[in-house]
Amino acid sequence: MERMDAGTYGICDLCHDTIEKDRLIADPLTTLCLDHLSAPEQRALERDLELASAIQRGLLPPANLRLRDWQIHYRYKPAGMVSGDYCDVISATSDDAKPIFLLGDVSGKGVAAALLMSHLHAMFRSLSAMDLSLDRLIETANRLFCESTLAGQYATLICGRVTEAGEIEVASAGHLPALLVTKAEVKQIGATGLPLGMFGKGHYAIRRVQLEPGDSLLFFTDGISEASGPSSGEYGIERIALIAEKQRALAPSAMAAACLEDVERYTGGSRQTDDQTLMVIQRAR
């Protein structure tokens, strides 16, 4: 409180420059920027980040899943030690329950974003046991997220739930379009509401899509669509749609690999600057 009164909150005691925002959110008592930590303090921070990375990866579902008539595969590539991307598959807990799959992107980067990612994971895991309709699930999550985060923090999210044979309900909280890959076309499925955390009350419309055997849904974060190389613009949604269309006959793991390999070629091996996550849900042939 004294530092806030003196106007020195968030300022390094040694260089008087700004302390990293994500470290302040994680520990408001921090008084030194990374450049001025002692060697033991830097090693301790590295160990903490390594542990946080291991814990975060432990929250992820298996990379390859077969749930009834559905095959699910995802790729999760953090840009640093920890990630603000959210990815989960919540399996049915009873015979009549329907699997839920989620992919999202928390605002910001680093430790603060990773903390919010784990918050989303715990929240949806708890809410999924309440047997809510998909729109009520997202609306409740939005309210809870607003109540438990700081102003300016938000997350985009796309959520799907398997219903009847071949049908999937999809709701999107301000996330990038999902791609429905069929034998005839690749169709974009846009957002149905605002990002989580923007307003306490929000409505999220549900879209229902029918998948035939071999059809796929593809979700991804902006670390993929906004990837760029030294002499190229953003990768873009249209390009990943084109790759998915060309590889529509592949299994989910092969389709995901082909998409990320094309991103790598496009960026020319440039350093990854944002987290990249991609998920493919395919109705089994």
PAZAPA-4460 file (N, C-alpha, C; in steps of 0.05 Angstrom, whole numbers, plus 32768, in hexadecimal, padded with zeros to 4 digits):
% residues 285
    n_x    n_y    n_z   ca_x   ca_y   ca_z    c_x    c_y    c_z   seq   type   mol
   8011   7FE8   8000   8000   8000   8000   8011   8019   8000     1      M     A
   8028   8018   800F   803A   802F   800F   8045   8035   7FF3     2      E     A
   804B   801F   7FE4   8056   8022   7FC9   8041   802E   7FB6     3      R     A
   8028   8027   7FBA   8013   8033   7FAA   800F   8050   7FB1     4      M     A
   8011   8057   7FCB   800E   8073   7FD3   8025   8084   7FC7     5      D     A
   803D   8078   7FC6   8055   8086   7FBD   8057   8086   7F9E     6      A     A
   8046   8076   7F91   8047   8075   7F74   805E   8063   7F6A     7      G     A
   8068   8051   7F7B   807E   8040   7F73   8075   8022   7F70     8      T     A
   805B   801D   7F72   8052   8002   7F6E   8057   7FF9   7F51     9      Y     A
   8062   7FE1   7F4E   8068   7FD7   7F33   8082   7FE2   7F27    10      G     A
   8092   7FF0   7F37   80AB   7FFC   7F2E   80C2   7FED   7F3C    11      I     A
   80D6   7FE5   7F2C   80EE   7FD7   7F36   80FE   7FE9   7F49    12      C     A
   8105   7FDF   7F60   8115   7FEE   7F74   8130   7FF6   7F69    13      D     A
   813B   7FE7   7F57   8157   7FEC   7F4E   8158   7FFD   7F35    14      L     A
   814A   7FF5   7F20   814B   8004   7F06   8135   8017   7F02    15      C     A
   8121   8016   7F14   810A   8028   7F13   80FA   8026   7EF9    16      H     A
   80FC   800F   7EEC   80EC   800A   7ED4   80D4   7FF9   7EDD    17      D     A
   80C2   7FF3   7ECA   80A9   7FE4   7ED1   80AF   7FC7   7ED5    18      T     A
   80A4   7FBB   7EEB   80A6   7F9F   7EF0   8092   7F90   7EDD    19      I     A
   8099   7F78   7ED5   8089   7F68   7EC2   806D   7F65   7ECD    20      E     A
   8059   7F6B   7EBC   803D   7F6B   7EC5   8034   7F50   7ED0    21      K     A
   803B   7F3A   7EC2   8031   7F20   7ECB   803D   7F18   7EE6    22      D     A
   8056   7F21   7EEC   8062   7F1B   7F06   8054   7F2B   7F1C    23      R     A
   804C   7F44   7F16   803D   7F53   7F2A   8022   7F47   7F30    24      L     A
   8014   7F3D   7F1B   7FFA   7F31   7F20   7FFE   7F18   7F32    25      I     A
   8013   7F08   7F2C   8018   7EF0   7F3B   8021   7EF6   7F58    26      A     A
   8031   7F0C   7F5B   803B   7F13   7F75   803C   7F32   7F77    27      D     A
   8028   7F3F   7F82   8027   7F5C   7F84   803D   7F68   7F95    28      P     A
   804B   7F58   7FA5   8061   7F62   7FB6   807C   7F63   7FA8    29      L     A
   807D   7F5A   7F8F   8096   7F5A   7F80   80A1   7F77   7F7D    30      T     A
   80BB   7F7A   7F83   80C7   7F95   7F82   80DE   7F96   7F6E    31      T     A
   80E5   7F80   7F61   80FC   7F80   7F4F   80F3   7F74   7F34    32      L     A
   80FD   7F80   7F1E   80F8   7F74   7F04   810A   7F5C   7EFF    33      C     A
   8105   7F4D   7EEB   8115   7F35   7EE6   8133   7F3A   7EE3    34      L     A
   813A   7F51   7ED7   8156   7F57   7ED2   8166   7F5B   7EEB    35      D     A
   8158   7F60   7F01   8166   7F67   7F1A   8162   7F52   7F30    36      H     A
   8158   7F3B   7F29   8157   7F25   7F3C   8173   7F1A   7F3F    37      L     A
   817A   7F11   7F57   8194   7F04   7F5B   8194   7EE9   7F4E    38      S     A
   81AC   7EDD   7F4B   81AE   7EC3   7F3E   819D   7EAE   7F4C    39      A     A
   819E   7EAC   7F67   818D   7E98   7F75   816F   7E9E   7F71    40      P     A
   8168   7EB8   7F70   814C   7EBE   7F6C   8143   7EB7   7F4F    41      E     A
   8154   7EBA   7F3C   814E   7EB3   7F20   814A   7E94   7F1E    42      Q     A
   815C   7E85   7F2B   815A   7E68   7F2B   8140   7E5F   7F38    43      R     A
   8139   7E6C   7F4E   8120   7E65   7F5C   8108   7E6A   7F4B    44      A     A
   8109   7E81   7F3C   80F3   7E88   7F2A   80F1   7E73   7F14    45      L     A
   8108   7E6B   7F09   8108   7E57   7EF3   80FC   7E3D   7EFD    46      E     A
   8103   7E35   7F16   80F8   7E1C   7F21   80D9   7E1F   7F24    47      R     A
   80D0   7E36   7F2D   80B4   7E3A   7F30   80A5   7E38   7F15    48      D     A
   80B1   7E44   7F00   80A5   7E43   7EE6   80A5   7E26   7EDB    49      L     A
   80BA   7E18   7EE0   80BB   7DFC   7ED7   80A5   7DEB   7EE5    50      E     A
   80A2   7DF0   7EFF   808D   7DE2   7F0E   8071   7DEA   7F04    51      L     A
   806D   7E04   7EFF   8054   7E0E   7EF5   804E   7E02   7ED9    52      A     A
   8062   7DFF   7EC8   805F   7DF3   7EAE   8056   7DD6   7EB1    53      S     A
   8063   7DC7   7EC3   805C   7DAB   7EC7   8040   7DA8   7ED1    54      A     A
   8038   7DBA   7EE4   801D   7DB9   7EEF   8009   7DBF   7ED9    55      I     A
   800F   7DD3   7EC9   7FFC   7DDB   7EB3   7FF8   7DC4   7E9F    56      Q     A
   800E   7DB7   7E97   800C   7DA1   7E85   7FFD   7D8A   7E91    57      R     A
   7FFE   7D87   7EAB   7FEF   7D72   7EB9   7FD1   7D77   7EB8    58      G     A
   7FC8   7D90   7EB2   7FAC   7D96   7EB0   7FA1   7D8F   7E95    59      L     A
   7FB2   7D8A   7E81   7FA9   7D84   7E66   7F9E   7D68   7E64    60      L     A
   7F8A   7D64   7E53   7F80   7D49   7E4E   7F93   7D39   7E3D    61      P     A
   7F8F   7D1F   7E3A   7F9F   7D0F   7E27   7F9E   7D1B   7E0B    62      P     A
   7FB4   7D1B   7DFD   7FB5   7D27   7DE2   7FA4   7D19   7DCE    63      A     A
   7FA0   7CFF   7DD2   7F8F   7CEF   7DBF   7F79   7CE2   7DCF    64      N     A
   7F61   7CE7   7DC7   7F4A   7CDB   7DD5   7F36   7CCF   7DC2    65      L     A
   7F2A   7CB9   7DCA   7F14   7CAD   7DBA   7EFD   7CAB   7DCE    66      R     A
   7EE8   7CBC   7DC9   7ED0   7CBC   7DDA   7EB8   7CB4   7DC8    67      L     A
   7EAF   7C9C   7DCC   7E99   7C91   7DBC   7EA0   7C94   7D9F    68      R     A
   7E90   7CA4   7D90   7E93   7CA6   7D73   7EA6   7CBD   7D6C    69      D     A
   7EB5   7CC8   7D7F   7EC5   7CDF   7D7A   7EE3   7CDB   7D7F    70      W     A
   7EF3   7CE6   7D6E   7F10   7CE6   7D72   7F19   7D03   7D76    71      Q     A
   7F29   7D08   7D8B   7F32   7D23   7D92   7F50   7D23   7D95    72      I     A
   7F5C   7D37   7D88   7F79   7D3B   7D8B   7F7F   7D59   7D8D    73      H     A
   7F93   7D60   7D9D   7F9B   7D7C   7D9E   7FB9   7D7F   7D9F    74      Y     A
   7FC3   7D96   7D98   7FDF   7D9D   7D9A   7FE0   7DB7   7DAB    75      R     A
   7FF3   7DB7   7DBF   7FF5   7DCD   7DD2   8012   7DD6   7DD3    76      Y     A
   8017   7DEE   7DC8   8032   7DF8   7DC6   8035   7E13   7DD3    77      K     A
   803D   7E14   7DED   8041   7E2E   7DFA   8058   7E3D   7DEE    78      P     A
   8057   7E57   7DEE   806D   7E68   7DE4   8083   7E6A   7DF9    79      A     A
   807C   7E66   7E13   8090   7E67   7E28   808D   7E50   7E3B    80      G     A
   8095   7E53   7E54   8093   7E3E   7E67   8076   7E36   7E6E    81      M     A
   8065   7E4B   7E70   8049   7E46   7E76   8038   7E53   7E60    82      V     A
   801F   7E4C   7E60   800D   7E54   7E4A   7FF3   7E60   7E54    83      S     A
   7FE8   7E72   7E44   7FCE   7E7D   7E4A   7FB8   7E70   7E39    84      G     A
   7FBF   7E5C   7E29   7FAB   7E4D   7E1A   7F9E   7E38   7E2B    85      D     A
   7F84   7E34   7E27   7F75   7E21   7E37   7F6A   7E0B   7E25    86      Y     A
   7F6E   7DF3   7E2D   7F66   7DDC   7E1C   7F5D   7DC5   7E2F    87      C     A
   7F45   7DBB   7E2A   7F3B   7DA5   7E3B   7F26   7D95   7E2D    88      D     A
   7F25   7D7C   7E34   7F0F   7D6A   7E2C   7F04   7D5D   7E45    89      V     A
   7EEB   7D61   7E4A   7EDE   7D57   7E63   7ECD   7D3F   7E5B    90      I     A
   7ED6   7D28   7E62   7EC7   7D0F   7E5A   7EAD   7D0D   7E69    91      S     A
   7E9B   7CFE   7E5E   7E81   7CF9   7E6B   7E85   7CE9   7E85    92      A     A
   7E77   7CF2   7E9A   7E79   7CE4   7EB4   7E62   7CD0   7EB8    93      T     A
   7E4F   7CD0   7EA6   7E39   7CBC   7EA7   7E31   7CB4   7E8B    94      S     A
   7E21   7C9F   7E89   7E1A   7C95   7E6F   7E0B   7CA9   7E5D    95      D     A
   7DFB   7CBA   7E6A   7DEB   7CCD   7E5A   7DF9   7CE9   7E57    96      D     A
   7E0F   7CED   7E65   7E1E   7D06   7E63   7E2D   7D08   7E49    97      A     A
   7E32   7D20   7E40   7E3F   7D24   7E26   7E5B   7D31   7E2A    98      K     A
   7E6F   7D27   7E1B   7E8A   7D33   7E1E   7E8A   7D51   7E16    99      P     A
   7E9B   7D60   7E23   7E9E   7D7D   7E1E   7EBB   7D82   7E16   100      I     A
   7EC0   7D92   7E02   7EDB   7D99   7DFB   7EDD   7DB8   7DFA   101      F     A
   7EF4   7DC3   7E04   7EF6   7DDF   7E06   7F12   7DE8   7DFD   102      L     A
   7F13   7DFF   7DF1   7F2D   7E0B   7DE9   7F2A   7E29   7DEC   103      L     A
   7F3D   7E36   7DF9   7F3B   7E52   7DFE   7F56   7E60   7E00   104      G     A
   7F56   7E7A   7E03   7F6E   7E8A   7E04   7F69   7EA1   7E17   105      D     A
   7F7A   7EA2   7E2C   7F78   7EB6   7E41   7F87   7ECF   7E38   106      V     A
   7F7D   7EE7   7E3F   7F8B   7EFF   7E39   7FA6   7F01   7E47   107      S     A
   7FB9   7F0D   7E3A   7FD4   7F0F   7E46   7FE5   7EF7   7E41   108      G     A
   7FFC   7EF7   7E4E   8010   7EE1   7E4A   801D   7EDB   7E65   109      K     A
   802D   7EC7   7E65   803D   7EC0   7E7C   802E   7EB4   7E94   110      G     A
   8038   7EB9   7EAC   802E   7EAD   7EC4   8011   7EB5   7EC9   111      V     A
   800B   7ECF   7EC5   7FEF   7ED8   7ECB   7FDB   7EC9   7EB9   112      A     A
   7FE1   7EC7   7EA0   7FCF   7EB9   7E8D   7FCD   7E9B   7E95   113      A     A
   7FE3   7E8F   7E9D   7FE3   7E73   7EA5   7FD1   7E6F   7EBE   114      A     A
   7FD2   7E82   7ED0   7FC1   7E80   7EE8   7FA3   7E80   7EE0   115      L     A
   7F9D   7E92   7ECD   7F81   7E94   7EC4   7F79   7E7B   7EB5   116      L     A
   7F8C   7E6F   7EA6   7F86   7E56   7E98   7F7F   7E40   7EAB   117      M     A
   7F8E   7E3E   7EC1   7F88   7E29   7ED5   7F6E   7E2F   7EE3   118      S     A
   7F67   7E49   7EE6   7F4D   7E50   7EF2   7F36   7E47   7EE0   119      H     A
   7F39   7E4B   7EC6   7F24   7E42   7EB3   7F21   7E24   7EB4   120      L     A
   7F38   7E16   7EB5   7F37   7DF8   7EB7   7F27   7DEF   7ECF   121      H     A
   7F2D   7DFA   7EE6   7F1F   7DF1   7EFF   7F02   7DF8   7EFD   122      A     A
   7EFC   7E10   7EF2   7EE0   7E19   7EF1   7ECF   7E07   7EDF   123      M     A
   7ED9   7E01   7EC7   7EC9   7DF1   7EB5   7EC8   7DD4   7EBE   124      F     A
   7EDC   7DCA   7ECB   7EDB   7DAF   7ED6   7EC5   7DAD   7EEB   125      R     A
   7EC3   7DC2   7EFC   7EAE   7DC2   7F10   7E92   7DC5   7F04   126      S     A
   7E90   7DD8   7EF2   7E75   7DDD   7EE6   7E6B   7DC6   7ED5   127      L     A
   7E7D   7DB7   7EC9   7E74   7DA1   7EB8   7E65   7D8C   7EC7   128      S     A
   7E6A   7D8A   7EE1   7E5C   7D75   7EF1   7E3F   7D7D   7EF8   129      A     A
   7E37   7D96   7EF1   7E1D   7DA0   7EF8   7E07   7D9A   7EE3   130      M     A
   7E0F   7D8E   7ECD   7DFB   7D86   7EB8   7DEC   7D9F   7EAE   131      D     A
   7DFA   7DB5   7EA9   7DEE   7DCD   7E9E   7DEC   7DCB   7E7F   132      L     A
   7DD9   7DD9   7E73   7DD9   7DDB   7E56   7DF2   7DEB   7E4E   133      S     A
   7DFA   7DE9   7E35   7E13   7DF5   7E2D   7E13   7E13   7E30   134      L     A
   7DFC   7E20   7E29   7DFB   7E3D   7E2C   7DFC   7E46   7E49   135      D     A
   7DEF   7E37   7E5B   7DF0   7E3D   7E77   7E0C   7E38   7E82   136      R     A
   7E1A   7E24   7E78   7E35   7E1E   7E81   7E47   7E36   7E7B   137      L     A
   7E46   7E41   7E62   7E57   7E57   7E5B   7E4F   7E70   7E6A   138      I     A
   7E35   7E75   7E6D   7E2C   7E8D   7E7C   7E34   7E8C   7E99   139      E     A
   7E33   7E75   7EA5   7E3B   7E73   7EC1   7E59   7E76   7EC4   140      T     A
   7E68   7E6B   7EB1   7E85   7E6E   7EB1   7E8D   7E8B   7EAE   141      A     A
   7E7F   7E99   7E9C   7E85   7EB5   7E98   7E80   7EC6   7EB1   142      N     A
   7E6A   7EC1   7EBF   7E65   7ECF   7ED7   7E7A   7ECA   7EEC   143      R     A
   7E81   7EB1   7EF0   7E95   7EAA   7F04   7EB1   7EB6   7EFD   144      L     A
   7EB7   7EB6   7EE3   7ED1   7EC1   7EDA   7ED2   7EDF   7EDF   145      F     A
   7EBB   7EED   7EDA   7EBA   7F09   7EE0   7EBE   7F0F   7EFE   146      C     A
   7EB2   7EFF   7F0E   7EB3   7F03   7F2B   7ECE   7EFD   7F37   147      E     A
   7EDF   7EEE   7F2A   7EF7   7EE4   7F36   7F11   7EEE   7F28   148      S     A
   7F0E   7F01   7F15   7F26   7F0B   7F07   7F27   7F29   7F09   149      T     A
   7F3E   7F34   7F03   7F42   7F51   7F03   7F36   7F5E   7EEA   150      L     A
   7F30   7F78   7EEC   7F26   7F86   7ED5   7F3A   7F85   7EBE   151      A     A
   7F30   7F80   7EA6   7F41   7F7F   7E8F   7F4A   7F63   7E88   152      G     A
   7F45   7F50   7E99   7F4C   7F34   7E93   7F34   7F26   7E87   153      Q     A
   7F39   7F18   7E72   7F23   7F0A   7E64   7F2F   7EF1   7E55   154      Y     A
   7F1D   7EE1   7E4B   7F26   7EC9   7E3C   7F12   7EC4   7E26   155      A     A
   7F1D   7EBD   7E0E   7F0C   7EB3   7DF9   7F0A   7E95   7DFC   156      T     A
   7EF4   7E89   7DF4   7EF0   7E6D   7DF9   7EDC   7E62   7DE5   157      L     A
   7EE1   7E4A   7DDB   7ECE   7E3B   7DCB   7EC9   7E20   7DD9   158      I     A
   7EB0   7E19   7DDB   7EA8   7E01   7DEA   7E94   7DF1   7DD9   159      C     A
   7E98   7DD7   7DD8   7E87   7DC5   7DCA   7E7E   7DAE   7DDB   160      G     A
   7E66   7DA4   7DD4   7E5B   7D8D   7DE3   7E4E   7D7A   7DCE   161      R     A
   7E55   7D61   7DD0   7E48   7D4D   7DBF   7E2B   7D48   7DC8   162      V     A
   7E19   7D47   7DB5   7DFD   7D42   7DBD   7DF4   7D28   7DB0   163      T     A
   7DE2   7D29   7D9C   7DD9   7D11   7D90   7DEE   7D07   7D7B   164      E     A
   7DE7   7CF1   7D6D   7DFA   7CE5   7D5B   7E04   7CF9   7D46   165      A     A
   7E1D   7D00   7D48   7E29   7D11   7D34   7E25   7D2F   7D38   166      G     A
   7E16   7D37   7D4C   7E10   7D53   7D51   7E21   7D5E   7D68   167      E     A
   7E2B   7D77   7D64   7E3A   7D84   7D79   7E2F   7DA0   7D7D   168      I     A
   7E2B   7DA7   7D97   7E24   7DC3   7D9E   7E3D   7DD3   7DA1   169      E     A
   7E3E   7DEB   7D97   7E55   7DFC   7D99   7E4D   7E18   7DA3   170      V     A
   7E5C   7E22   7DB7   7E59   7E3D   7DC0   7E75   7E4A   7DC1   171      A     A
   7E76   7E63   7DB9   7E90   7E71   7DB7   7E8F   7E8C   7DC5   172      S     A
   7EA0   7E8F   7DD9   7EA2   7EA9   7DE8   7EB8   7EB9   7DDB   173      A     A
   7EB1   7EC6   7DC4   7EC4   7ED8   7DB7   7EDC   7ECB   7DAB   174      G     A
   7EDC   7EB1   7DA8   7EF4   7EA3   7D9E   7EF5   7EA4   7D7F   175      H     A
   7F0C   7E9D   7D74   7F0F   7E9A   7D58   7EFB   7E86   7D4D   176      L     A
   7EF4   7E88   7D33   7EE1   7E74   7D28   7EEB   7E58   7D29   177      P     A
   7ED9   7E45   7D2F   7EDF   7E29   7D2C   7EDC   7E22   7D0F   178      A     A
   7EEA   7E0E   7D05   7EE7   7E05   7CEA   7EDA   7DEA   7CE9   179      L     A
   7EC3   7DE9   7CDA   7EB5   7DCF   7CD6   7EBF   7DC5   7CBB   180      L     A
   7ECD   7DAE   7CBC   7EDA   7DA3   7CA4   7EC9   7D8B   7C9B   181      V     A
   7EBB   7D8D   7C85   7EAB   7D77   7C7B   7EB6   7D6E   7C60   182      T     A
   7EA9   7D5B   7C54   7EB2   7D51   7C39   7EAD   7D66   7C24   183      K     A
   7E9A   7D78   7C29   7E92   7D8C   7C14   7E9F   7DA7   7C18   184      A     A
   7EA5   7DAF   7C31   7EAE   7DCA   7C36   7EBC   7DCD   7C51   185      E     A
   7EC7   7DE5   7C55   7ED1   7DED   7C6F   7EC1   7E06   7C77   186      V     A
   7EB2   7E04   7C8D   7EA0   7E1A   7C95   7EA9   7E25   7CB0   187      K     A
   7EA9   7E40   7CB2   7EB0   7E4D   7CCB   7E98   7E4F   7CDD   188      Q     A
   7E9C   7E4A   7CF8   7E87   7E4D   7D0C   7E91   7E63   7D1F   189      I     A
   7E84   7E7A   7D1D   7E8E   7E92   7D2C   7E85   7E93   7D49   190      G     A
   7E8C   7EA9   7D56   7E86   7EAD   7D72   7E68   7EB0   7D77   191      A     A
   7E5F   7EA8   7D8E   7E43   7EAA   7D95   7E3F   7EBC   7DAE   192      T     A
   7E54   7EC9   7DB7   7E53   7EDA   7DCE   7E6E   7EE8   7DD3   193      G     A
   7E6E   7EF9   7DE7   7E87   7F08   7DEE   7E9A   7EF7   7DFE   194      L     A
   7EB4   7EFE   7DFF   7EC7   7EEF   7E0F   7EBF   7EEE   7E2C   195      P     A
   7EC8   7ED9   7E3A   7EC3   7ED7   7E56   7ED1   7EED   7E65   196      L     A
   7EC3   7EF9   7E79   7ED0   7F0D   7E89   7ECA   7F2A   7E80   197      G     A
   7EBD   7F2D   7E69   7EB8   7F48   7E5F   7EA1   7F55   7E6F   198      M     A
   7E8B   7F46   7E71   7E73   7F50   7E80   7E68   7F38   7E90   199      F     A
   7E5D   7F3F   7EA8   7E54   7F2A   7EBA   7E3C   7F1A   7EAF   200      G     A
   7E2C   7F27   7E9F   7E15   7F1A   7E94   7E18   7F19   7E76   201      K     A
   7E17   7F01   7E6B   7E1A   7EFD   7E4E   7E0A   7EE6   7E44   202      G     A
   7E01   7EE7   7E2C   7DF2   7ED1   7E20   7E03   7EC5   7E0A   203      H     A
   7E04   7EAA   7E09   7E14   7E9C   7DF6   7E02   7E89   7DE6   204      Y     A
   7DFC   7E90   7DCD   7DEB   7E7F   7DBC   7DFA   7E65   7DB6   205      A     A
   7DEA   7E51   7DB1   7DF5   7E37   7DAA   7DF1   7E31   7D8D   206      I     A
   7E05   7E27   7D80   7E03   7E1E   7D64   7E07   7E00   7D63   207      R     A
   7DF6   7DF3   7D54   7DF7   7DD6   7D51   7E01   7DCF   7D35   208      R     A
   7E15   7DBE   7D35   7E20   7DB5   7D1B   7E1F   7D97   7D19   209      V     A
   7E19   7D8D   7D02   7E17   7D71   7CFD   7E30   7D67   7CEF   210      Q     A
   7E3E   7D53   7CFA   7E56   7D48   7CEE   7E50   7D2C   7CE5   211      L     A
   7E57   7D26   7CCC   7E55   7D0B   7CC1   7E6F   7CFD   7CC7   212      E     A
   7E70   7CE2   7CC6   7E89   7CD4   7CCA   7E9F   7CDF   7CB8   213      P     A
   7EB6   7CE5   7CC5   7ECD   7CF1   7CB7   7ECE   7D0F   7CB8   214      G     A
   7EB7   7D1D   7CBF   7EB8   7D3A   7CC2   7EC6   7D42   7CDC   215      D     A
   7ED1   7D5B   7CDC   7EE1   7D64   7CF3   7ED9   7D80   7CFA   216      S     A
   7EDE   7D87   7D14   7EDD   7DA2   7D1E   7EFA   7DA9   7D26   217      L     A
   7F03   7DC1   7D1F   7F1E   7DCA   7D25   7F1D   7DE4   7D34   218      L     A
   7F29   7DE4   7D4D   7F2B   7DFC   7D5D   7F48   7E04   7D5F   219      F     A
   7F4E   7E1E   7D62   7F69   7E27   7D64   7F6A   7E42   7D72   220      F     A
   7F81   7E4A   7D7D   7F85   7E64   7D8A   7F93   7E77   7D77   221      T     A
   7F94   7E90   7D7F   7FA0   7EA5   7D6D   7FBE   7EA3   7D6B   222      D     A
   7FCB   7E93   7D7B   7FE7   7E8F   7D77   7FED   7E81   7D5D   223      G     A
   7FD9   7E74   7D51   7FDB   7E68   7D37   7FD2   7E7B   7D21   224      I     A
   7FBB   7E86   7D23   7FB0   7E98   7D0E   7FC0   7EB1   7D0C   225      S     A
   7FCD   7EBB   7D21   7FDD   7ED3   7D20   7FFB   7ECF   7D1E   226      E     A
   8003   7EB6   7D1A   801F   7EB0   7D17   8029   7EBE   7CFD   227      A     A
   8042   7EC8   7CFE   804D   7ED5   7CE7   806B   7ED0   7CE5   228      S     A
   8076   7ED4   7CCE   8093   7ED0   7CCA   80A1   7EEB   7CC6   229      G     A
   80BB   7EEB   7CC1   80CA   7F04   7CBE   80C0   7F15   7CA7   230      P     A
   80B6   7F08   7C92   80AE   7F18   7C7A   8091   7F11   7C71   231      S     A
   8081   7F07   7C84   8066   7EFF   7C7D   8052   7F0A   7C91   232      S     A
   803A   7F0E   7C88   8025   7F18   7C9A   801A   7F01   7CAB   233      G     A
   8003   7F05   7CB7   7FF7   7EF1   7CC9   7FEF   7ED8   7CB9   234      E     A
   7FF1   7EC1   7CC6   7FEA   7EA8   7CB9   7FCD   7EA8   7CB0   235      Y     A
   7FBB   7EAF   7CC2   7F9F   7EB3   7CBA   7F8E   7E9A   7CBC   236      G     A
   7F74   7E9F   7CBF   7F60   7E89   7CC1   7F5D   7E7B   7CA6   237      I     A
   7F5E   7E8A   7C91   7F59   7E7F   7C76   7F6D   7E69   7C6F   238      E     A
   7F86   7E6E   7C78   7F9B   7E5B   7C71   7F98   7E41   7C80   239      R     A
   7F92   7E43   7C9A   7F8E   7E2A   7CA9   7F75   7E1B   7C9F   240      I     A
   7F61   7E2A   7C96   7F49   7E1D   7C8A   7F51   7E0E   7C71   241      A     A
   7F62   7E1A   7C61   7F6B   7E0D   7C48   7F7A   7DF3   7C4E   242      L     A
   7F8C   7DF4   7C62   7F9B   7DDC   7C69   7F89   7DC6   7C74   243      I     A
   7F75   7DCE   7C85   7F62   7DBA   7C8F   7F52   7DAE   7C79   244      A     A
   7F4B   7DBE   7C65   7F3B   7DB3   7C4E   7F4C   7D9E   7C3F   245      E     A
   7F65   7DA5   7C3A   7F77   7D92   7C2C   7F7B   7D78   7C3B   246      K     A
   7F7B   7D7A   7C56   7F82   7D63   7C66   7F69   7D57   7C73   247      Q     A
   7F52   7D5B   7C68   7F38   7D53   7C74   7F36   7D35   7C78   248      R     A
   7F45   7D25   7C68   7F43   7D08   7C6A   7F55   7CFD   7C80   249      A     A
   7F65   7D0D   7C8D   7F78   7D03   7CA1   7F6B   7CFF   7CBC   250      L     A
   7F77   7CEF   7CCC   7F6F   7CEC   7CE8   7F75   7D06   7CF7   251      A     A
   7F68   7D0B   7D0E   7F6C   7D24   7D1D   7F89   7D2B   7D23   252      P     A
   7F99   7D17   7D2B   7FB5   7D1D   7D32   7FC5   7D25   7D19   253      S     A
   7FC0   7D18   7D02   7FCE   7D1F   7CE9   7FC5   7D3A   7CDF   254      A     A
   7FAB   7D41   7CE1   7FA1   7D5B   7CD9   7FAE   7D71   7CE9   255      M     A
   7FAF   7D6D   7D04   7FBB   7D82   7D15   7FD8   7D85   7D0F   256      A     A
   7FE6   7D6F   7D0A   8003   7D71   7D03   8007   7D80   7CE9   257      A     A
   7FF6   7D7B   7CD5   7FF9   7D88   7CBB   7FF4   7DA6   7CBE   258      A     A
   7FE1   7DAE   7CCE   7FDB   7DCB   7CD2   7FF3   7DD9   7CDF   259      C     A
   7FFE   7DCD   7CF4   8014   7DDA   7D02   802D   7DDA   7CF2   260      L     A
   8031   7DC5   7CE2   8049   7DC5   7CD0   8047   7DDB   7CBB   261      E     A
   802E   7DE1   7CB2   802B   7DF7   7C9F   8030   7E12   7CAD   262      D     A
   8028   7E15   7CC6   802E   7E2D   7CD5   804C   7E31   7CD7   263      V     A
   805A   7E1B   7CDD   8077   7E1C   7CE0   8084   7E25   7CC5   264      E     A
   807B   7E1A   7CAF   8085   7E21   7C95   8080   7E3F   7C8F   265      R     A
   8068   7E48   7C95   8060   7E63   7C8F   8071   7E77   7C9F   266      Y     A
   8077   7E71   7CB8   8086   7E84   7CC8   80A4   7E82   7CC4   267      T     A
   80AC   7E6E   7CB4   80C9   7E6B   7CAF   80D9   7E64   7CC7   268      G     A
   80CD   7E57   7CDA   80DC   7E4F   7CF2   80E1   7E66   7D05   269      G     A
   80D2   7E7C   7D02   80D5   7E93   7D14   80CD   7E8B   7D31   270      S     A
   80D8   7E9A   7D44   80D3   7E94   7D60   80B5   7E97   7D65   271      R     A
   80A9   7E83   7D73   808D   7E84   7D7A   8089   7E99   7D8F   272      Q     A
   8076   7EAC   7D8B   8072   7EC2   7D9D   8058   7EC0   7DAD   273      T     A
   8047   7EAD   7DA6   802E   7EA9   7DB4   8028   7E8B   7DB6   274      D     A
   8018   7E84   7DCB   8011   7E68   7DCF   8000   7E5F   7DB7   275      D     A
   8004   7E46   7DAF   7FF6   7E3A   7D99   7FE8   7E20   7DA2   276      Q     A
   7FCE   7E1F   7D9E   7FBF   7E07   7DA5   7FAB   7E01   7D8F   277      T     A
   7FA8   7DE8   7D88   7F96   7DE0   7D72   7F89   7DC6   7D7B   278      L     A
   7F6F   7DC3   7D76   7F60   7DAB   7D7D   7F50   7DA2   7D65   279      M     A
   7F50   7D88   7D60   7F3F   7D7C   7D4B   7F2D   7D68   7D57   280      V     A
   7F13   7D6B   7D52   7EFE   7D58   7D5B   7EF2   7D4B   7D42   281      I     A
   7EF4   7D31   7D3F   7EEB   7D24   7D27   7ED7   7D0E   7D2E   282      Q     A
   7EC2   7D0D   7D1E   7EAF   7CF7   7D21   7EBC   7CDE   7D13   283      R     A
   7EBD   7CC9   7D23   7ECB   7CB1   7D19   7EBD   7CA6   7D00   284      A     A
   7ECD   7C9C   7CED   7EC2   7C90   7CD5   7EB6   7C75   7CDA   285      R     A
***
